Amino acid sequence: MSCNALCCCFSGEPLSRDEVKDGRAAKYGKYVDYVNKFQISMGDAPCKAPGCCLLGCCPFTFLCTQHHMRYKILNHVNPGSGWDNYLCCQGYIPACCCFAPGSCGEGTCPRTCMCCETICCPGLAVSSTRFVAMDYYQLTPDECDNRLIRFNNCLQLLSCICHILALFNRDFQQLAAIIDLIADIVFLMTAGCMTAQVDYEMKYRNALGTAPGGPPPVPVATANPVNPPIATVVSSGAPPDADSMDR
């Protein structure tokens, strides 16, 4: 696969049992047992769903695409619910300082909150939509997904390190700018692949008639949802948690 050639230096394996047995990582234990896979990997998305992939990675259409995708997945798992089950990041991100999912005005202005989420935290916006699909159908990322996400996370960390070094040594400023540009491009490409993957899954399930007749929907309208899957993407400027995505 194309991602194997591009990201051959990164492991495609999920977190091991030892990595999810203690502390915060213990939350991810059940995802190790999931065996269901997306119908297409993120690496196949540009070829099998090029239109959605382009819309999901283009900076000019990113906001509208993620806004629509969140609405689409919420009504996929709970038909006719509109924005009733919307939360900032769907509650997958714990409350921090002034940020508290469920208390950010979602009930009165869900569309506005979703726009703010996408603008301020584009990576989390993409990942949260994917989390809902993964929880609903008990999906786990495949090796290609894990490699692409880790490749992206590595570039975001490298960009962050270069910017820190540039604070102390001006010689790193140009390098930081170059790495930052590359990291931004990779982030958008990864987001586009992730968006297309989720959209393809929903269309496949609808064609089979298995939605919403599948597993019980996740409690997407609570501030303490089921724990997020182990593979997400970090965007530039944020430390790469095992697999976490934020910009």
C-alpha positions as CSV (number, residue, x, y, z in Angstrom):
1,M,0.0,0.0,0.0
2,S,1.1,3.6,-0.6
3,C,1.2,4.5,3.1
4,N,3.6,1.6,3.7
5,A,6.1,3.1,1.3
6,L,5.6,6.6,2.7
7,C,5.5,5.7,6.4
8,C,7.6,2.6,6.5
9,C,9.6,3.8,9.4
10,F,6.5,3.9,11.6
11,S,4.8,1.0,13.3
12,G,1.4,0.0,12.1
13,E,0.7,-2.0,15.2
14,P,-2.0,-0.9,17.8
15,L,-1.0,-0.2,21.4
16,S,0.1,-3.3,23.1
17,R,-1.5,-4.8,26.3
18,D,1.4,-3.5,28.4
19,E,0.8,0.0,27.0
20,V,-2.9,0.1,28.0
21,K,-2.8,-1.6,31.4
22,D,-2.1,1.4,33.6
23,G,-3.1,5.0,34.2
24,R,-4.8,7.0,31.5
25,A,-3.8,4.4,28.8
26,A,-6.1,1.9,30.6
27,K,-9.0,3.7,29.0
28,Y,-8.0,2.4,25.6
29,G,-7.9,-1.3,26.6
30,K,-11.2,-2.3,25.0
31,Y,-10.2,-0.8,21.7
32,V,-7.3,-3.3,21.5
33,D,-10.0,-6.1,21.3
34,Y,-12.0,-4.5,18.5
35,V,-11.6,-6.5,15.2
36,N,-13.9,-4.6,12.9
37,K,-12.2,-2.5,10.3
38,F,-13.2,0.5,8.2
39,Q,-14.3,-0.4,4.6
40,I,-11.3,1.5,3.3
41,S,-8.1,2.5,5.0
42,M,-7.0,6.1,5.1
43,G,-4.3,5.2,2.5
44,D,-6.9,4.1,0.1
45,A,-9.3,7.0,0.6
46,P,-7.7,9.3,-2.1
47,C,-8.4,6.7,-4.7
48,K,-11.7,5.4,-3.6
49,A,-13.3,8.6,-2.3
50,P,-11.3,11.4,-4.0
51,G,-14.0,14.0,-3.9
52,C,-14.6,13.8,-0.2
53,C,-10.9,13.6,0.4
54,L,-10.2,16.8,-1.5
55,L,-13.0,18.6,0.3
56,G,-11.7,17.4,3.7
57,C,-8.2,18.6,3.1
58,C,-8.7,21.9,1.2
59,P,-8.3,24.8,3.6
60,F,-11.1,26.7,1.7
61,T,-13.7,23.9,2.2
62,F,-12.4,22.4,5.5
63,L,-14.8,24.3,7.7
64,C,-18.0,23.5,5.8
65,T,-16.9,19.9,5.3
66,Q,-16.3,19.2,8.9
67,H,-19.5,21.0,9.9
68,H,-21.5,18.8,7.5
69,M,-19.6,15.6,8.5
70,R,-20.4,16.1,12.2
71,Y,-24.1,16.7,11.4
72,K,-24.1,13.7,9.1
73,I,-22.5,11.2,11.6
74,L,-24.8,12.4,14.5
75,N,-27.9,11.8,12.3
76,H,-26.4,8.5,11.0
77,V,-26.3,7.0,14.5
78,N,-29.5,8.8,15.7
79,P,-31.6,9.5,12.7
80,G,-33.6,12.7,12.8
81,S,-31.8,14.0,15.9
82,G,-30.5,17.1,14.1
83,W,-28.0,18.8,16.3
84,D,-29.6,17.6,19.6
85,N,-26.7,15.3,20.4
86,Y,-23.9,17.7,19.5
87,L,-21.2,18.5,22.1
88,C,-17.9,20.3,21.6
89,C,-15.6,17.5,20.4
90,Q,-18.5,15.2,21.3
91,G,-17.2,15.1,24.9
92,Y,-14.2,13.1,23.9
93,I,-11.9,15.8,25.3
94,P,-12.1,16.2,29.1
95,A,-13.0,19.6,30.6
96,C,-10.0,21.9,31.0
97,C,-9.9,25.4,32.4
98,C,-12.8,27.3,30.8
99,F,-13.4,24.5,28.3
100,A,-16.2,22.1,29.4
101,P,-18.1,20.1,26.8
102,G,-21.8,20.4,27.4
103,S,-21.4,23.9,28.9
104,C,-20.2,25.8,25.9
105,G,-23.5,26.9,24.5
106,E,-24.1,23.8,22.4
107,G,-27.7,23.5,23.4
108,T,-28.6,27.0,22.1
109,C,-26.1,27.5,19.3
110,P,-24.8,24.1,18.2
111,R,-23.9,25.3,14.6
112,T,-22.0,28.2,15.9
113,C,-20.2,26.0,18.4
114,M,-19.3,23.5,15.7
115,C,-17.8,26.3,13.6
116,C,-15.7,27.5,16.5
117,E,-14.6,23.9,17.2
118,T,-13.5,23.5,13.6
119,I,-11.7,26.8,13.5
120,C,-10.0,26.5,16.9
121,C,-9.4,22.8,17.0
122,P,-9.6,21.4,13.5
123,G,-7.8,18.2,14.3
124,L,-10.1,17.4,17.2
125,A,-13.1,18.2,15.0
126,V,-12.1,15.6,12.5
127,S,-11.1,13.0,15.1
128,S,-14.3,13.4,17.2
129,T,-16.5,12.7,14.1
130,R,-14.4,9.6,13.5
131,F,-14.6,8.5,17.1
132,V,-18.4,8.4,16.9
133,A,-18.3,6.1,13.9
134,M,-15.6,3.9,15.6
135,D,-17.6,3.6,18.8
136,Y,-20.9,2.9,17.0
137,Y,-19.5,0.1,14.8
138,Q,-16.7,-0.9,17.1
139,L,-14.1,-0.2,14.5
140,T,-10.3,-0.1,15.0
141,P,-7.7,1.5,12.8
142,D,-5.7,-0.8,10.5
143,E,-2.0,-0.7,10.1
144,C,-2.1,1.9,7.3
145,D,-4.2,4.2,9.5
146,N,-1.8,3.9,12.4
147,R,1.3,4.6,10.2
148,L,-0.2,7.7,8.6
149,I,-1.3,9.1,12.0
150,R,2.1,8.4,13.6
151,F,3.8,10.0,10.6
152,N,1.7,13.1,11.0
153,N,2.3,13.2,14.8
154,C,6.0,12.9,14.3
155,L,6.1,15.9,12.0
156,Q,4.0,18.0,14.3
157,L,6.4,17.2,17.2
158,L,9.4,18.0,15.0
159,S,7.8,21.3,14.0
160,C,7.2,22.1,17.7
161,I,10.8,21.3,18.6
162,C,12.1,23.5,15.8
163,H,10.0,26.4,16.9
164,I,11.3,26.1,20.5
165,L,14.9,25.9,19.3
166,A,14.3,29.0,17.1
167,L,13.5,30.9,20.3
168,F,17.1,30.4,21.5
169,N,18.9,30.3,18.1
170,R,17.8,32.4,15.2
171,D,19.5,29.9,12.8
172,F,16.6,27.5,13.4
173,Q,13.9,30.0,12.2
174,Q,14.0,29.1,8.6
175,L,14.1,25.4,9.3
176,A,11.2,25.8,11.7
177,A,9.2,27.6,8.9
178,I,10.0,24.8,6.4
179,I,9.1,22.0,8.8
180,D,5.9,23.8,9.8
181,L,4.8,24.1,6.2
182,I,5.4,20.4,5.6
183,A,3.6,19.5,8.8
184,D,0.6,21.6,7.8
185,I,0.4,20.0,4.4
186,V,0.6,16.5,6.0
187,F,-2.0,17.4,8.6
188,L,-4.5,18.5,5.9
189,M,-3.8,15.4,3.8
190,T,-4.3,13.2,6.9
191,A,-7.5,15.0,7.8
192,G,-8.8,14.6,4.3
193,C,-8.1,10.9,4.3
194,M,-9.8,10.5,7.7
195,T,-12.9,12.5,6.5
196,A,-13.2,10.4,3.4
197,Q,-12.8,7.2,5.3
198,V,-15.7,8.1,7.7
199,D,-17.9,9.3,4.8
200,Y,-17.3,6.1,2.9
201,E,-18.2,4.0,5.9
202,M,-21.5,5.7,6.4
203,K,-22.4,5.3,2.7
204,Y,-21.5,1.6,2.9
205,R,-23.6,1.0,6.0
206,N,-26.6,2.9,4.5
207,A,-26.3,0.8,1.4
208,L,-26.4,-2.4,3.4
209,G,-29.3,-1.1,5.5
210,T,-27.3,-1.7,8.7
211,A,-27.7,1.9,9.9
212,P,-29.2,2.6,12.3
213,G,-29.9,-1.1,12.9
214,G,-26.4,-1.8,14.2
215,P,-25.0,-1.7,17.7
216,P,-26.5,0.7,20.2
217,P,-25.4,4.3,19.5
218,V,-22.8,5.8,21.7
219,P,-24.0,8.4,24.2
220,V,-22.9,11.3,22.1
221,A,-24.8,13.9,24.1
222,T,-23.1,13.3,27.4
223,A,-20.1,15.1,28.8
224,N,-18.5,11.8,29.7
225,P,-18.7,9.6,26.6
226,V,-17.1,6.3,26.1
227,N,-13.3,6.6,25.9
228,P,-11.8,7.7,22.6
229,P,-10.1,5.3,20.2
230,I,-6.4,4.9,20.3
231,A,-5.5,6.5,17.0
232,T,-6.0,10.2,16.4
233,V,-3.9,12.9,14.9
234,V,-1.9,15.7,16.4
235,S,-1.7,19.0,14.5
236,S,1.1,21.4,14.4
237,G,2.0,23.0,17.7
238,A,0.6,20.3,20.0
239,P,2.5,17.5,21.7
240,P,1.7,14.1,20.0
241,D,-0.1,12.0,22.6
242,A,-0.1,8.3,21.6
243,D,-2.5,9.2,18.9
244,S,-4.2,12.6,19.4
245,M,-5.1,15.3,17.0
246,D,-5.5,19.0,17.7
247,R,-4.6,22.2,16.0
